[in-house]
Amino acid sequence: MELDLSALRSEINDIDMQMLALFEKRMEICRDIAVYKSENGLPVYQEGREKEIINNVRINSPYWLSDASAVLFSSLMDISKCLQAEELTRGKRYQVPKAFEPGRAEVIACQGTSGAYSEAACIKQFGKDKPIRFMTSFSDVVGLVESGRADFGILPLENSTVGTIEETYSLLAKNELYINSVIRVEITHCLAAKPGTDRDAVTKVFSKKEALAQCSDYIKAHGLTPMDYANTALAAEMVKNSTEDIACICSTDCAQRLGLEIIDEKVANAYPNFTRFICFSKEFASPDGADTIAVSFTAPHTPGGLYRTLTKFAVNGLNLTKIVSMPVAGKDFDVQFFLDFEGSYTNRKVVTLLDDLGSSLSYFRFLGNFSEI
């Protein structure tokens, strides 16, 4: 018997319409179940019931469709849970923040010294008149904010050339911090040394490891040895006070402030070159019109665990803008995920998702609602 493609497609269309009608009926019943759960104080997720459904599906599927059937019904249940969560969070708000008011800040903490790119981020966010506490390390910045001795902290989060700053993400994972704002700063690296330095005698160049990575092509082409230092501005300060013929990579502004001679400008691998800094606080504070939510979680160690978690974003119509993964220290290759997505804590769909993630995942943290400047 010769197959007729048009007839087969027509048959599939008919089946799809039947499935759609059954899907709608199933979701209506799920909403009724949500009302019952709400009235009786029951959670959305009931692990035993889900396992029972999946086992039943596998038993009743032909062997060649067993796994596929499990995926199909897992997706149906994920959608069901999202709709139930929406019903259960009706009229509910998520955490209500304080107003983010940069003008009222008294002390801001950042790493490095005057002339560092972190200082440029501080000035862009808070203006030139706010006192800045320069700290030796990233963790010192966090400590100052957590102790209440600084209202806000500034740390680099990611660079357009070399990607994420792992130390900052690690500190976000370990500490109860909230992101208030993301500050975009253009990076203009130069090679600088003390006036009168013999350029041909310079073999070592000092800077923060991320800055060295951003300028790796130049460093390699000129036969220089990269030397990791705490901060670009601190490296420049060290070079200024050194008696050796060494150089640093820093901003042109920093070199000029310290009276260094700029040997070469624009030494980064790519231009334009930007770094995003986060402004963070001990308490949840959000600006008017904030349009980005940040969260962190660990996904279940099950087939499709991450996929099923990400499905919740799609079902709620929320657009992911960034996903970063990092190993969890001291764990057997567990992974922690950091996600940004478009939205506001006032949006009902966002409230539904955050409530769902918080109740269904073993580890979940809300990291803030902010905008980029």
Secondary structure, 3 states (H helix, E strand, C coil): CCCCHHHHHHHHHHHHHHHHHHHHHHHHHHHHHHHHHHHHCCCCCCHHHHHHHHHHHHHHCCHHHHHHHHHHHHHHHHHHHHHHHHHHCCCCCCCCCEECCHHHCCCEEEECCCCCHHHHHHHHHHCCCCCEEEECCHHHHHHHHHCCCCCEEEEEEEECCCEECHHHHHHHHHCCCEEEEEEEEECCEEEEECCCCCHHHCCEEEECHHHHHHCHHHHHHCCCEEEECCCHHHHHHHHHHCCCCCEEEEEHHHHHHHCCEEEEECCCCCCCCEEEEEEEECCCEECCCCCEEEEEEECCCCCCHHHHHHHHHHHCCCCEEEEEEEECCCCCCCEEEEEEEECCCCCHHHHHHHHHHHHHCCCEEEEEEECEC
